[in-house]
Amino acid sequence: MARMLARDDIIAGLGAAMADLQAAIDADHQALADRLGVHRTDLRCLDLVFRHGPLPAGRLARMLGLTPGSVTALVDRLVKADYVRRMPDPTHGRRVLIVPTDRAARTVTELLGARLAEAHAEVADFSDTELDAIVRFLRSAADRHERSAAQLRGQS
């Protein structure tokens, strides 16, 4: 019985830690968007084109859960701020790809480089098995949240 209570306490602590992490990430992303002079959704777009490479606007719209018109306005703002540019898709004559600019890469490196080094140092003492468990948990949580968002949008 004591083992179950301890496990229940650990699981409750994990839930509280996840809520704290989510709030901290939310505040951090808002501060980063403010620093860059962009909207939060614009920041999400930048994140996607950095992580996934050049993306067509239609795919960005689906990934962001926005209409094509909203993504056009978002990309226009980011082009004006010199954070992304439109590039012809070499595999599809009429489609353009959204790609980050050199300015965006420099700015992100300047703002986030030290943070990435700090994150690497934070996980240095974890074993490969522990890191694998953390990655599996985070991927599972991300998948769950993506499914939930799709359901809330009526896309399930």
Buried (B, 14 or more C-beta within 10 A) or exposed (E): EEEEEEEEEEEEEEEEEEEEEEEEEEEEBEEBBEEBEBBEBBBBBBBBBBEEEBBBBEBBBBBBBBEEEEBBEBBEBBBEBEBBBBEEBEEEEEEBBBBBBEEBEEBBEEEEEEEEEEEEEEEEEEEEEEEEEEEEEEEEEEEEEEEEEEEEEEEE
